[in-house]
Amino acid sequence: MTAAGTATGIALSGAGAAVSAFLPGMTAPLAAGLGAAAFAYSLHELGFLRLPVPGRDWQVPVEWVRDGFYRGAAIFGATAGVGVLTRVPFATLPILLAWLFISGNVAYGALAGLVYGAARALPIYASASCTEPAGMFQLNQRLQQLAPLQHQIAGIALAAFAAYLLAAPAVP
């Protein structure tokens, strides 16, 4: 997941840098539009507005992962680490990916993708201590109980990011 997240960040920011080279005056208007979208999605995360979150509710097919643990783990991690191929529970991911494209900063894209991929893998690391199905069930319940708090944190972060994009005199 970490490698796929890093590769996604590099690819999007690299593509954005290439587009910026051809259309240099587009960064500020795109950043302002993204600021408006970030504000709308902050309201979504805080429960004031209902918006669709871009993503797919697709899961890795069982056939892809049957031929061995390491092969299956690599396929699962590569698919989930990209972020947009599977369920996206928070609106922060599409906003982050759009920002990576708009900013066109490949180093920032690599770092942001790495952090995203590693964070996406945290529940898997946490499940390593589970030796019984009941332990997995309890871990899943605890993670589900944290979801409202995570949405509130995401909403506040998106509101702050929206304020930055809408108030910044020049986008770095």
C-alpha positions as CSV (number, residue, x, y, z in Angstrom):
1,M,0.0,0.0,0.0
2,T,2.8,2.4,0.9
3,A,4.6,1.8,-2.5
4,A,1.3,2.2,-4.4
5,G,0.4,5.3,-2.6
6,T,3.8,6.8,-3.2
7,A,3.6,5.9,-6.9
8,T,0.2,7.5,-7.2
9,G,1.4,10.7,-5.5
10,I,4.4,10.9,-7.9
11,A,2.3,10.1,-10.9
12,L,-0.3,12.7,-10.2
13,S,2.1,15.5,-9.1
14,G,4.3,14.7,-12.1
15,A,1.3,14.9,-14.5
16,G,0.3,18.2,-12.9
17,A,3.8,19.6,-13.3
18,A,3.7,18.7,-17.0
19,V,0.3,20.4,-17.5
20,S,1.5,23.4,-15.5
21,A,4.5,23.7,-17.9
22,F,2.1,24.1,-20.8
23,L,-0.6,26.1,-19.0
24,P,1.2,28.1,-16.4
25,G,-1.7,30.5,-15.6
26,M,-4.1,27.8,-14.6
27,T,-2.7,27.0,-11.2
28,A,-4.4,29.8,-9.3
29,P,-7.9,29.3,-10.7
30,L,-7.7,25.5,-10.2
31,A,-6.5,26.0,-6.6
32,A,-9.4,28.4,-6.0
33,G,-11.8,25.9,-7.4
34,L,-10.3,23.2,-5.3
35,G,-10.6,25.5,-2.3
36,A,-14.4,25.7,-2.9
37,A,-14.6,21.9,-3.3
38,A,-12.6,21.4,-0.1
39,F,-15.0,23.7,1.7
40,A,-18.1,21.9,0.4
41,Y,-16.5,18.5,1.3
42,S,-15.7,19.9,4.8
43,L,-19.4,20.5,5.3
44,H,-20.0,16.9,4.0
45,E,-17.5,15.4,6.5
46,L,-19.1,17.4,9.3
47,G,-22.6,16.2,8.4
48,F,-24.0,19.5,7.2
49,L,-24.2,18.5,3.5
50,R,-24.5,15.3,1.6
51,L,-22.1,14.9,-1.4
52,P,-20.9,11.8,-3.3
53,V,-17.3,11.0,-2.5
54,P,-15.4,10.0,-5.7
55,G,-14.3,6.4,-5.6
56,R,-15.4,2.9,-6.2
57,D,-16.9,0.3,-3.9
58,W,-14.9,-2.4,-5.7
59,Q,-13.0,-5.1,-3.9
60,V,-10.1,-7.2,-5.0
61,P,-11.5,-10.4,-6.5
62,V,-10.8,-13.5,-4.5
63,E,-9.3,-15.2,-7.7
64,W,-6.5,-12.5,-7.7
65,V,-5.3,-13.5,-4.2
66,R,-5.7,-17.2,-4.0
67,D,-2.2,-18.1,-5.3
68,G,-0.2,-17.5,-2.2
69,F,-0.1,-15.1,0.7
70,Y,2.7,-12.8,-0.6
71,R,1.3,-12.6,-4.1
72,G,-2.2,-11.9,-2.6
73,A,-0.8,-9.3,-0.2
74,A,1.1,-7.5,-3.0
75,I,-2.0,-7.4,-5.3
76,F,-4.2,-6.2,-2.4
77,G,-1.7,-3.6,-1.3
78,A,-1.1,-2.3,-4.8
79,T,-4.8,-2.0,-5.5
80,A,-5.9,-0.5,-2.2
81,G,-2.8,1.8,-2.0
82,V,-3.7,3.6,-5.2
83,G,-6.7,4.9,-3.2
84,V,-9.3,5.5,-5.9
85,L,-9.8,1.9,-7.1
86,T,-11.5,0.8,-3.9
87,R,-13.9,2.3,-1.4
88,V,-13.0,5.9,-0.3
89,P,-14.5,6.5,3.1
90,F,-13.3,10.1,3.5
91,A,-13.5,13.1,1.1
92,T,-9.9,14.1,2.1
93,L,-8.4,11.6,-0.4
94,P,-9.9,13.0,-3.6
95,I,-9.1,16.6,-2.4
96,L,-5.5,15.5,-1.7
97,L,-5.1,13.8,-5.1
98,A,-6.5,16.9,-6.8
99,W,-4.0,19.1,-4.8
100,L,-1.1,16.9,-5.8
101,F,-2.0,17.4,-9.4
102,I,-2.5,21.2,-9.1
103,S,0.6,21.7,-7.1
104,G,2.8,19.7,-9.4
105,N,5.4,19.2,-6.7
106,V,6.8,15.7,-7.2
107,A,8.6,15.6,-3.9
108,Y,5.5,16.6,-2.0
109,G,3.5,14.1,-4.1
110,A,5.9,11.3,-3.1
111,L,5.7,12.2,0.6
112,A,1.9,12.6,0.6
113,G,1.4,9.4,-1.2
114,L,3.8,7.6,1.1
115,V,2.0,8.9,4.2
116,Y,-1.4,8.0,2.7
117,G,-0.3,4.5,1.8
118,A,1.2,3.8,5.2
119,A,-1.9,5.2,7.0
120,R,-4.2,3.1,4.8
121,A,-2.2,0.0,6.0
122,L,-2.5,0.8,9.7
123,P,-5.5,-1.4,10.3
124,I,-3.7,-4.3,8.7
125,Y,-0.7,-3.8,11.1
126,A,-3.2,-3.6,14.0
127,S,-4.8,-6.9,13.0
128,A,-1.4,-8.7,13.2
129,S,-2.0,-9.2,16.9
130,C,-5.4,-10.9,16.3
131,T,-5.1,-14.7,16.6
132,E,-8.8,-15.5,16.6
133,P,-11.7,-14.4,14.4
134,A,-13.3,-12.8,17.5
135,G,-10.2,-10.5,17.9
136,M,-10.7,-9.4,14.3
137,F,-14.3,-8.7,14.9
138,Q,-13.5,-6.6,18.0
139,L,-10.8,-4.7,16.2
140,N,-13.3,-3.9,13.4
141,Q,-15.9,-2.7,15.9
142,R,-13.3,-0.4,17.5
143,L,-12.3,1.0,14.2
144,Q,-16.0,1.6,13.2
145,Q,-16.6,3.4,16.5
146,L,-13.8,5.8,15.6
147,A,-15.3,6.7,12.2
148,P,-17.4,9.7,13.4
149,L,-14.4,11.3,15.1
150,Q,-12.3,10.6,12.0
151,H,-14.9,12.4,9.9
152,Q,-14.9,15.4,12.2
153,I,-11.2,15.6,12.1
154,A,-11.3,15.3,8.3
155,G,-13.9,18.0,8.1
156,I,-11.9,20.4,10.2
157,A,-8.8,19.7,8.1
158,L,-10.6,20.3,4.9
159,A,-12.1,23.5,6.2
160,A,-8.6,24.7,7.1
161,F,-7.2,23.7,3.7
162,A,-10.1,25.4,1.9
163,A,-9.3,28.6,3.9
164,Y,-5.7,28.4,2.9
165,L,-6.5,27.9,-0.8
166,L,-9.1,30.6,-0.9
167,A,-7.1,33.2,1.1
168,A,-3.6,32.5,-0.2
169,P,-2.4,35.4,-2.4
170,A,-0.2,33.0,-4.4
171,V,-0.3,29.3,-4.5
172,P,3.1,27.8,-3.7
